[in-house]
Each structure stands twice: as C-alpha cells, then as structure tokens.
C-alpha cells in the first residue's frame, strides 16, 4: 500500500521519481466478456510501468449482476449471443479464481492476456459453437495445468467472485459496471470506468491517467458522463 504522497513532476513526464521507490497497487474489476473493460485494461497495462503500478485483475461477473438475464435495453436480436457470452465469461472467471488459488495473481494476468485477443478477435457465433474450447486454449497457451478447466463448472468458485464484486460495489456503487478500478492509497479510492472506445497510448495515456487521479481524489465529485457515440475497438 502506498501511504506517502507522490511528487508531481508534470503531465508529460514519462516516469515519476520519489526518494523511495514504491509501487502502487491497482485492482481492476473485470468481466472477460466486456469489450469496454478490455480496451481500458490495455490502457492500464500501458500506463503501469511508467506510473509504478501493480495491477491485480479482480473478478466481476455480469451474469451474476444481471441475475442470469440481460440488462434493460440489450438489443433483442442479440439476446441469445449476449446470454452465451455472459455464461462463458462466468465460467472463465471461475477458472481465474482457481488459477489464482493454485498459482497466484500472475496466472490471472496471463490468462486474461490470452483471453482478450481470442475472445474479441473471433466471430462470436463461431466462438460459442466451439463449446468453450477458448478456456482450454488459454490454459494451454499459458502452460497451465489443463485440469484447471474443471473449475468452470464448479460453483464453489462463485464465492470469491461475489466477494470481489462487493468490493467493486463499495467503490463504484451497487451493480456498478465493468471496468471498475480501485487504487490502494490512504485512503483507498475507486471509480467505475474509464469507459472509452479506443485507448490512448504513450504520453497521452499517461496524461489521461494523471488527470483521472486528480478527479478521483476529490471526495465531493461523483459523476462525469457523455453519450457513447462509438463502439469499443478491442
């Protein structure tokens, strides 16, 4: 946990320096099926080395949040695909939790990195017809024990998922969306988002992170929103 204030050296600096080098832990609450979360996650991965961040991928299950249904306003013509996406994502989260328990946080990081390109780079009609082989493919690509795939059907792994979601709700509101980010500080703070169709990179990504930190630390600030005019580009 980072308890000492960090020195501001300007938004265009690629790296901050302190008298003592210490990392800041950031929890990123993710449902693997959410393209908005994937876009934001790649931005955070880009920012992390320059801002001394350690990212922990925390489980957030849209299927559980929406009580095994879909949120109001979900396009009816995509209902069947939406339900299958959330069900597959829920199964992957169970594997995340089993891998976390068996191997550690690095396992979840590796699995999510393998999941994204496979899930968002494949036509979902084709993907779902494959019977969930994407989970086994991710495990194999990470060199992990194939038996971890058995966790996808084991409801005992829902307990840590639910526990994780309660933390997300505490910082971003009941039934908050994914992504939700929580920064371990003194005191810790968090927020829903940021939601963006395309992630900034390089210096622009760092300036964006720094600006969000300024806003998020203001205890009296609650919301900033505008219409979504573009689809996510995972």
MARGUKE-963526 format. One line per field, with one value per residue (C-alpha): x, y, z; residue in one letter. Coordinates in steps of 0.1 Angstrom, whole numbers, m for minus. Example, Ala and Ser with C-alpha at 12.3 -4.5 7.8 and 13.67 -1.06 7.14 Angstrom:
MARGUKE-963526
c1	[123|137] $
c2	[m45|m11] $
c3	[78|71] $
residuo	[A|S] $
This chain:
MARGUKE-963526
c1	[0|13|10|34|24|39|56|40|66|43|19|44|70|72|81|78|106|104|131|119|108|74|47|10|m15|m44|m74|m91|m126|m133|m159|m139|m168|m169|m151|m151|m132|m107|m99|m94|m73|m48|m45|m38|m12|4|4|15|53|56|35|48|15|10|m23|m45|m73|m104|m135|m167|m195|m221|m242|m244|m251|m279|m293|m287|m306|m296|m296|m326|m320|m300|m307|m333|m318|m285|m302|m291|m255|m255|m266|m240|m213|m221|m223|m189|m174|m187|m171|m138|m140|m142|m111|m94|m102|m90|m58|m53|m57|m33|m7|m11|m20|4|m18|m48|m27|m15|m50|m67|m39|m45|m83|m87|m73|m90|m124|m126|m108|m132|m167|m189|m212|m181|m167|m197|m202|m168|m182|m160|m126|m113|m108|m86|m68|m59|m47|m25|m11|m1|14|m10|m25|m54|m73|m79|m106|m127|m133|m156|m184|m177|m199|m176|m156|m185|m178|m146|m163|m191|m167|m148|m180|m189|m156|m164|m199|m184|m163|m184|m220|m244|m245|m217|m204|m171|m145|m142|m108|m97|m64|m48|m39|m45|m74|m82|m104|m120|m145|m164|m146|m130|m151|m136|m140|m103|m75|m49|m12|22|23|m14|m22|m1|m17|m51|m42|m28|m60|m82|m63|m68|m106|m110|m94|m120|m144|m172|m170|m194|m201|m189|m207|m214|m232|m214|m210|m186|m184|m154|m124|m109] $
c2	[0|34|57|85|113|111|142|158|164|173|155|150|132|95|84|98|96|95|95|59|37|21|5|14|m15|m11|m35|m38|m54|m72|m93|m110|m106|m68|m51|m18|m34|m50|m16|1|m28|m24|13|5|m21|5|31|7|7|45|51|23|4|m32|m45|m71|m85|m89|m108|m91|m113|m96|m128|m127|m90|m93|m124|m146|m123|m92|m56|m35|m21|m50|m54|m82|m95|m102|m117|m153|m143|m120|m148|m172|m145|m139|m176|m183|m153|m166|m199|m182|m162|m194|m206|m172|m179|m214|m204|m176|m200|m226|m204|m168|m134|m139|m167|m145|m118|m144|m159|m126|m115|m147|m145|m110|m115|m149|m137|m103|m114|m142|m141|m149|m172|m193|m190|m202|m231|m243|m253|m232|m245|m210|m217|m247|m228|m201|m225|m243|m210|m202|m236|m242|m275|m284|m297|m260|m260|m282|m251|m236|m259|m257|m233|m231|m206|m182|m173|m153|m138|m125|m112|m93|m78|m65|m45|m31|m20|m3|19|23|18|m11|m31|m10|m17|m31|m18|m6|5|8|24|13|45|62|63|40|54|40|46|30|34|50|38|45|32|34|37|64|54|68|102|107|76|89|123|107|86|116|136|108|106|143|139|106|120|148|133|156|146|119|118|130|115|120|99|69|78|50|12|m2|m12|m41] $
c3	[0|m9|21|11|m12|m47|m61|m92|m119|m148|m171|m199|m178|m188|m153|m118|m93|m55|m28|m21|m50|m42|m62|m61|m62|m85|m86|m119|m117|m150|m167|m195|m220|m217|m247|m228|m200|m224|m240|m206|m194|m223|m215|m178|m188|m210|m181|m153|m158|m161|m130|m109|m108|m99|m114|m98|m120|m99|m108|m118|m132|m153|m154|m116|m115|m140|m123|m153|m176|m196|m187|m198|m233|m245|m283|m286|m318|m299|m268|m274|m281|m250|m227|m241|m238|m201|m194|m210|m192|m159|m165|m173|m141|m121|m139|m130|m93|m94|m111|m86|m57|m73|m90|m79|m94|m123|m135|m139|m156|m181|m187|m193|m217|m237|m235|m249|m285|m288|m275|m291|m323|m331|m345|m315|m334|m343|m309|m290|m314|m303|m269|m248|m261|m257|m220|m226|m253|m229|m203|m228|m241|m205|m199|m170|m158|m181|m151|m141|m168|m145|m123|m149|m138|m101|m82|m52|m72|m72|m36|m43|m74|m52|m26|m53|m67|m32|m32|m66|m54|m24|m45|m77|m65|m64|m96|m110|m144|m156|m157|m121|m107|m71|m62|m29|m12|22|20|m10|m37|m68|m96|m124|m157|m175|m205|m239|m274|m281|m256|m257|m259|m250|m233|m240|m220|m190|m191|m191|m160|m142|m149|m136|m104|m97|m103|m84|m52|m49|m23|m34|m71|m83|m120|m154|m184|m221|m247|m262|m299|m309|m304|m285|m305|m285] $
residuo	[X|X|X|X|X|X|X|X|X|X|X|X|X|X|X|X|X|X|X|X|X|X|X|X|X|X|X|X|X|X|X|X|X|X|X|X|X|X|X|X|X|X|X|X|X|X|X|X|X|X|X|X|X|X|X|X|X|X|X|X|X|X|X|X|X|X|X|X|X|X|X|X|X|X|X|X|X|X|X|X|X|X|X|X|X|X|X|X|X|X|X|X|X|X|X|X|X|X|X|X|X|X|X|X|X|X|X|X|X|X|X|X|X|X|X|X|X|X|X|X|X|X|X|X|X|X|X|X|X|X|X|X|X|X|X|X|X|X|X|X|X|X|X|X|X|X|X|X|X|X|X|X|X|X|X|X|X|X|X|X|X|X|X|X|X|X|X|X|X|X|X|X|X|X|X|X|X|X|X|X|X|X|X|X|X|X|X|X|X|X|X|X|X|X|X|X|X|X|X|X|X|X|X|X|X|X|X|X|X|X|X|X|X|X|X|X|X|X|X|X|X|X|X|X|X|X|X|X|X|X|X|X|X|X] $
